[in-house]
Amino acid sequence: MSSTAPCPAAHFRFPPRLPLFHAVSIGGFWLPQHMEKLSAQALRELTSTVTRQLADHTLPTPVEAHYDLADVHRALAHHARSNRSGKIVLTG
């Protein structure tokens, strides 16, 4: 990221100095790149499964721990552990 402009979805600022000087990073993936590799049938099946799970509230979204924003260092240490079973969520 080359600016500190707010991210519209999360209202989150990520200054460029963080990854350069403090070893901070944000991980993720770009879903369209993965979806464009699927066959039409696989895409239909995926869409159907996700739609059904959203409708019946069974879409798995495991959360392993919640941390207050003031405990961000503890949250990052937890995130770095191997074999986690869910998301690490910052609140506050």
C-alpha positions in Angstrom: 0.0 0.0 0.0 1.5 3.3 -0.9 -0.7 5.8 1.0 -2.4 6.2 4.3 -5.8 6.8 2.7 -8.5 5.1 4.8 -9.7 1.7 3.6 -13.4 2.3 3.0 -14.5 -1.1 4.2 -12.7 -1.1 7.5 -11.9 2.6 8.1 -8.4 1.4 8.7 -5.1 3.3 8.1 -2.0 1.3 7.2 1.0 3.6 7.0 3.8 2.4 4.6 6.3 2.7 7.4 4.7 -0.3 9.3 5.8 -3.1 7.0 9.1 -1.3 6.3 10.3 -0.6 9.8 8.1 -2.7 12.2 7.6 -6.0 10.3 3.8 -5.6 10.2 1.9 -7.1 7.4 -1.7 -7.9 6.3 -2.4 -11.2 4.6 -5.2 -12.2 2.4 -6.0 -13.2 -1.2 -7.9 -11.8 -4.1 -10.9 -14.0 -4.6 -11.6 -13.2 -8.3 -8.2 -14.5 -9.3 -9.1 -17.9 -7.7 -12.7 -17.9 -9.0 -11.7 -17.3 -12.6 -9.8 -20.6 -12.6 -12.9 -22.6 -11.7 -15.0 -24.4 -14.3 -18.6 -23.1 -14.8 -19.9 -26.2 -13.0 -17.5 -25.8 -10.1 -18.5 -22.1 -9.8 -22.2 -23.0 -9.8 -21.6 -25.6 -7.1 -19.6 -23.2 -5.0 -22.2 -20.4 -5.4 -25.0 -22.8 -4.4 -23.1 -24.1 -1.4 -22.2 -20.6 -0.1 -25.7 -19.3 -0.7 -27.3 -22.2 1.1 -24.9 -21.8 4.1 -25.5 -18.1 4.3 -29.2 -18.7 4.3 -29.2 -21.3 7.0 -26.5 -19.7 9.1 -24.1 -22.7 8.8 -21.2 -21.0 6.9 -18.3 -21.8 9.2 -16.5 -18.7 10.4 -14.5 -19.9 13.4 -13.1 -17.3 15.8 -10.3 -18.4 18.1 -9.9 -15.3 20.1 -11.0 -11.7 20.6 -8.5 -9.0 21.6 -9.2 -5.3 22.5 -7.3 -3.0 20.2 -5.1 -2.0 23.1 -3.9 -5.6 23.2 -2.8 -5.6 19.5 0.6 -6.9 20.4 -0.9 -9.9 22.1 -3.2 -10.4 19.2 -0.3 -10.3 16.7 1.6 -12.8 18.8 -1.4 -15.1 18.9 -1.8 -14.7 15.1 1.8 -15.8 14.6 1.2 -19.1 16.3 1.0 -22.2 14.2 -2.0 -24.5 14.2 -4.6 -21.9 15.0 -8.2 -23.0 14.7 -9.8 -19.7 13.8 -9.6 -16.0 13.3 -8.0 -13.5 15.7 -10.4 -10.6 16.0 -9.5 -7.1 17.2 -12.3 -5.1 18.9 -12.7 -1.7 20.4 
